[in-house]
Structures are given as C-alpha cells and as structure tokens.
Amino acid sequence: MSTDAPLIRGVDLTDDHEPRPVTDSRIVYEGMIWDVRRDTVDLGGRTVDRDYIEHPGAVVIVALRDDPVGKVEVMLIKQYRHPIGTTEWELPAGLLDKEGESPLEAAQRELAEEVDLRAEQWHALVDFRPSPGATSEAIRVFVAQDLSDVPEADLHHREDEEADMTRAWVDLDEAFAAVLAGRIANAGAVVGIMAAHGAKQADWVTLRDADAPWPGHPRFR
C-alpha cells in the first residue's frame, strides 16, 4: 500500500546514477541532428530493449537585471519551433555540442550569440532531464548577472529561426505568473523561471557555483 510507504527527509533525495548493464547497443536511425539508439538492457534476470534519442545535453540561461526601482527582470526570447508549430517564449539556450567546451563556456557563448549579452557573475541554478524515458538529454540552467552588451565588432550573425527572434525584458514575478497561467510552456523557460523565482524568494542563497558538479550528465560525472 502506498499509504504505508516510508517518510524520508528532503535532504536524502538524491538520484542514483548507476547504469544497468547493456548487452547490445546500436543506432537504428541516424538523423540530421539526433540519432535514435536501441539498447538491450539487463534489469537483473530479465532484459528489455529501449529506444531513445541520443542527445549531447544543453544549457539554459536566466539573464537577470534590476530595474530602476529594484525589481528583477529576466531576458526572454521568442522563437519559432516547427515540431509544435509554435512561436514560443523561451530563455536563451543551446546545445553542448562543441568538443572540449564546458557547460559554463557553452552558456557564455549562447548568451552572447542569442541575445548579445555578456555577464560578470554566473551561478548554477537548477539541473533537469526533460524526458528521461525518451532521450538522454540533460540540461543545466545558469543564472547570469551583472550584464553588459557584446561589442558591435563581436556580434554574432543569427540565421534560420534565430534570425527573426524577438528579445524582451520581463519582470520576473510577471514571467512566473505567465508560467502558472499556462501562457508559457517551453520546458527550459518553465523550469528556469520558476527556479529563479524561488531562488529570489530565498534571497539567492540556493545558487551554486557555476562549475558545481553535474552528475546528471554522463559526460560531466
């Protein structure tokens, strides 16, 4: 009975990164960006086949500034996403697809490329895996503060869907309300905005070092 399940403390909640043995593994579909892999997994006396999208992981950036009266504002972008046929509000983000680049370096690059900003202060905010039954994707959300514009000579030329992106500053409390009202549904934006709002309520003491351990991403364990 679930009502008889044990009560444990929040400090004891930690994911166990202990992969089960894989007896066979192969690519069953090779795509333009994503591949689909099929693993035969030993679950201890029984084996199962599991298909999943191989993903390099990603970073999301919550870029924050204080307005003249002390309210916290967050930078949002609006970008077209073809699989859902929606131009949606998002946070700046990008793939961990460059060899030798750390998550922090990727976040710094993406902030500059997508919204023409640099930041002097960086912290890890929250980590999440958007769909662990379907993809290996792991995402780290950073907070970027003490912002400045990228010099004109260093501006990135945006192409394809990124060429028409809208950029806007939004009061963090109002962005949080938009998430709860269902007006923003992008996973990275929902997680990043809610986590930043919670961190603000806690006076930012929950922020971690920008290079904090990330055991949830296989490459950075």
Backbone torsions as a table, in degrees:
resi	resn	phi	psi	omega
1	MET	NA	132.6	-179.7
2	SER	-66.5	-26.9	178.2
3	THR	-66.2	-17.9	179.5
4	ASP	-96.6	2.9	179.3
5	ALA	-61.6	149.5	-177.7
6	PRO	-68.3	153.9	173.0
7	LEU	-96.8	124.8	177.8
8	ILE	-121.2	162.6	-177.2
9	ARG	-86.1	151.5	179.4
10	GLY	-59.4	-33.6	-179.9
11	VAL	-66.1	-15.7	179.7
12	ASP	-94.3	2.5	179.5
13	LEU	-83.7	104.7	178.5
14	THR	-142.9	129.6	176.4
15	ASP	-67.1	143.4	177.6
16	ASP	-99.2	114.1	-179.0
17	HIS	-92.7	82.0	-176.2
18	GLU	-131.6	82.7	-178.0
19	PRO	-58.9	138.7	175.0
20	ARG	-77.0	154.8	-178.1
21	PRO	-61.2	138.7	176.7
22	VAL	-108.8	119.3	-176.5
23	THR	-92.3	-17.0	176.2
24	ASP	-156.6	143.7	-179.0
25	SER	-150.9	133.7	-179.9
26	ARG	-156.8	154.9	175.1
27	ILE	-82.2	123.6	179.2
28	VAL	-104.4	-13.4	174.5
29	TYR	-151.8	127.6	178.7
30	GLU	-110.2	113.7	-175.7
31	GLY	-102.7	-178.5	179.1
32	MET	-65.4	-38.4	-179.4
33	ILE	-122.2	-44.7	-175.6
34	TRP	-109.4	142.7	170.2
35	ASP	-107.0	152.0	173.8
36	VAL	-106.7	123.5	-179.4
37	ARG	-108.4	144.6	174.8
38	ARG	-116.2	117.9	177.1
39	ASP	-108.6	141.5	167.5
40	THR	-99.1	117.6	-169.4
41	VAL	-112.6	132.4	176.6
42	ASP	-89.3	111.5	-179.6
43	LEU	-95.0	15.7	179.1
44	GLY	93.2	75.6	-179.2
45	GLY	96.5	-12.7	176.2
46	ARG	-144.6	147.9	-179.9
47	THR	-116.9	150.1	177.8
48	VAL	-137.1	151.9	172.4
49	ASP	-97.8	135.6	179.7
50	ARG	-134.2	124.4	173.4
51	ASP	-94.7	140.5	177.1
52	TYR	-156.1	157.3	178.0
53	ILE	-82.9	123.0	173.8
54	GLU	-75.8	129.8	-173.8
55	HIS	-137.5	136.0	-178.1
56	PRO	-74.6	-9.6	-174.5
57	GLY	94.7	172.5	-174.9
58	ALA	-154.8	167.0	174.0
59	VAL	-125.5	149.4	176.2
60	VAL	-127.5	143.3	-176.0
61	ILE	-121.5	123.7	171.4
62	VAL	-97.4	96.7	-179.6
63	ALA	-89.4	121.4	-172.3
64	LEU	-120.9	145.2	171.9
65	ARG	-142.7	159.3	175.7
66	ASP	-95.9	134.1	176.4
67	ASP	-81.6	175.7	-175.4
68	PRO	-58.8	-23.6	-179.2
69	VAL	-103.2	10.7	173.6
70	GLY	94.8	1.5	176.2
71	LYS	-76.5	150.4	-179.1
72	VAL	-92.8	130.3	179.1
73	GLU	-117.0	148.1	-178.5
74	VAL	-120.5	142.7	178.0
75	MET	-85.1	125.0	176.1
76	LEU	-120.2	153.2	174.9
77	ILE	-124.4	156.0	177.5
78	LYS	-122.5	121.8	-170.9
79	GLN	-138.1	144.3	178.4
80	TYR	-77.2	132.8	177.4
81	ARG	-122.6	107.3	-171.1
82	HIS	-64.3	-41.1	-177.4
83	PRO	-56.4	-28.6	179.0
84	ILE	-109.0	1.9	178.3
85	GLY	57.6	40.0	-172.4
86	THR	-136.7	136.9	167.8
87	THR	-94.1	107.4	-168.5
88	GLU	-117.4	153.4	174.4
89	TRP	-76.5	132.5	-177.4
90	GLU	-139.5	173.1	166.5
91	LEU	-97.6	153.4	173.6
92	PRO	-54.1	138.7	-174.9
93	ALA	-162.0	166.3	177.2
94	GLY	-174.1	170.2	-174.9
95	LEU	-81.7	152.4	170.9
96	LEU	-92.1	65.7	-172.2
97	ASP	-114.0	13.2	178.4
98	LYS	-107.7	123.8	-177.0
99	GLU	-58.1	130.1	175.5
100	GLY	80.6	0.5	-179.0
101	GLU	-89.9	129.5	178.6
102	SER	-76.6	161.6	176.1
103	PRO	-55.7	-40.9	179.6
104	LEU	-65.1	-43.5	178.8
105	GLU	-62.4	-38.3	177.5
106	ALA	-64.4	-41.7	179.4
107	ALA	-64.2	-42.2	178.5
108	GLN	-63.0	-41.1	179.2
109	ARG	-65.6	-44.8	-177.4
110	GLU	-66.9	-37.5	178.1
111	LEU	-61.4	-41.9	179.2
112	ALA	-69.6	-42.3	-175.7
113	GLU	-71.0	-37.6	-172.6
114	GLU	-90.5	-33.7	-175.9
115	VAL	-132.9	11.4	173.4
116	ASP	59.6	39.7	-178.8
117	LEU	-125.9	150.6	169.7
118	ARG	-120.4	159.0	179.7
119	ALA	-137.6	140.3	177.3
120	GLU	-87.3	-27.2	-178.3
121	GLN	-115.9	130.0	179.4
122	TRP	-131.6	138.4	175.1
123	HIS	-141.6	151.4	170.1
124	ALA	-80.5	130.9	-177.1
125	LEU	-101.1	-54.4	-175.8
126	VAL	-161.5	152.1	175.7
127	ASP	-118.5	145.5	176.0
128	PHE	-155.3	161.2	175.7
129	ARG	-121.1	112.4	-168.7
130	PRO	-67.7	-31.0	-178.0
131	SER	-155.7	74.2	-171.2
132	PRO	-66.3	-13.9	175.8
133	GLY	-85.1	-9.9	-174.8
134	ALA	-125.1	-21.4	-176.0
135	THR	-149.1	152.5	177.1
136	SER	-83.8	4.4	-175.3
137	GLU	-58.1	130.0	172.2
138	ALA	-124.2	139.2	-174.4
139	ILE	-127.2	134.2	171.4
140	ARG	-111.2	132.9	177.8
141	VAL	-103.6	127.4	178.6
142	PHE	-107.1	152.8	166.6
143	VAL	-104.3	128.3	177.6
144	ALA	-115.9	128.2	-177.9
145	GLN	-135.7	172.2	-176.0
146	ASP	57.6	66.4	-169.3
147	LEU	-91.1	154.4	172.1
148	SER	-149.1	161.3	179.6
149	ASP	-76.2	144.7	171.6
150	VAL	-67.9	133.8	177.8
151	PRO	-56.3	146.3	-175.4
152	GLU	-56.0	-36.1	-178.5
153	ALA	-67.3	-20.4	-177.1
154	ASP	-104.8	7.1	-177.2
155	LEU	-63.5	142.8	179.9
156	HIS	-88.2	138.7	177.0
157	HIS	-86.6	113.8	-177.7
158	ARG	-88.4	142.0	-176.7
159	GLU	-129.4	172.0	175.4
160	ASP	54.1	-133.6	-177.6
161	GLU	-61.9	-30.2	-177.9
162	GLU	-70.1	-20.7	-175.9
163	ALA	-64.1	-27.7	-175.9
164	ASP	-108.5	18.8	-177.9
165	MET	-65.2	137.5	170.8
166	THR	-89.9	140.6	175.9
167	ARG	-120.8	140.2	-178.8
168	ALA	-156.5	146.3	171.0
169	TRP	-91.0	137.9	-178.5
170	VAL	-134.7	136.7	173.5
171	ASP	-55.2	129.2	-175.3
172	LEU	-59.4	-39.2	178.5
173	ASP	-64.3	-37.6	179.3
174	GLU	-72.2	-35.4	175.0
175	ALA	-64.4	-40.5	176.6
176	PHE	-60.3	-43.4	178.2
177	ALA	-64.1	-36.5	178.7
178	ALA	-65.8	-36.3	175.5
179	VAL	-62.7	-49.4	-177.5
180	LEU	-65.5	-27.9	179.2
181	ALA	-81.9	-5.5	179.4
182	GLY	82.2	12.3	-179.9
183	ARG	-84.2	-18.0	173.8
184	ILE	-121.4	126.9	-175.7
185	ALA	-127.9	-4.9	178.2
186	ASN	-59.6	131.6	-172.4
187	ALA	-59.9	-47.8	-179.7
188	GLY	-63.1	-38.7	178.8
189	ALA	-67.6	-44.2	179.6
190	VAL	-59.6	-50.5	-178.8
191	VAL	-65.0	-47.1	-176.7
192	GLY	-64.5	-44.4	-179.1
193	ILE	-66.6	-45.1	-179.3
194	MET	-65.7	-41.0	179.7
195	ALA	-67.1	-40.7	178.7
196	ALA	-65.3	-40.4	177.7
197	HIS	-61.9	-42.6	177.7
198	GLY	-65.6	-39.2	178.8
199	ALA	-65.2	-38.3	177.5
200	LYS	-63.3	-42.3	178.6
201	GLN	-62.0	-29.4	178.9
202	ALA	-91.9	15.0	178.9
203	ASP	60.3	31.3	172.2
204	TRP	67.8	11.9	-178.5
205	VAL	-72.4	-13.8	-179.2
206	THR	-83.2	-10.0	-179.2
207	LEU	-64.6	142.4	179.4
208	ARG	-107.6	166.1	175.9
209	ASP	-58.0	148.1	-177.4
210	ALA	-61.4	-27.6	179.4
211	ASP	-105.9	28.9	179.4
212	ALA	-58.8	150.5	178.9
213	PRO	-53.7	145.7	-179.5
214	TRP	-133.0	72.9	-178.4
215	PRO	-67.6	-16.7	179.9
216	GLY	-71.2	-14.0	176.8
217	HIS	-106.6	119.9	-175.6
218	PRO	-53.7	-33.6	-177.0
219	ARG	-74.5	-17.8	-174.5
220	PHE	-116.7	15.6	177.5
221	ARG	-73.1	NA	NA
